Amino acid sequence: IGGKNLKIAKNYFEKALPLAHNKFKGLEASILNNWAMNELKQGNLAEAYQRFFKMTHFLANHFSPGCGAGFYNAARASLLLGYNNEARAALELGLKVCGAYNDLWSIATIWKGYALLYQELGDLKKAKEFVVKSLDVYEKLGVVWLTITSLNELCKINIVEQNLLDAETNLRRIWNL
């Protein structure tokens, strides 16, 4: 449930979390991630941040395939609050957890999080390196919507660098997809 029903969805998350607690570890992490996204959409950034970080600490001990998105979301919420060190900590933990299971999709998502961090820190060269790494994985995996999001980030970086030719090339690739 989303959009106009975000408050109703929040009530469902509140009811679902105790049911999953200690029984369904992957589901518990998913509930926390989606609840945090719900809080983010409602503008409750501090609440979202707390739920994301609770989720990342949970995932540190209970890996779930594709959980890199949760680490990415935690980093993104941290960056929105100006907590660069916390963002880096979430990404480092995510790489450690997802790397141990060779979860390429998650690793690529975490790399995209590093790109956001380095953009925030003003290191566009590093940001671009991480976006390109994530883009390569997404293209190899054939995940079109994630390929598009990486191309979009690359386009933003190229625009900031005033490299409009490459930005236009990225846009054309997005349109073709």
Disulfide bonds with the S-S distance in Angstrom:
none
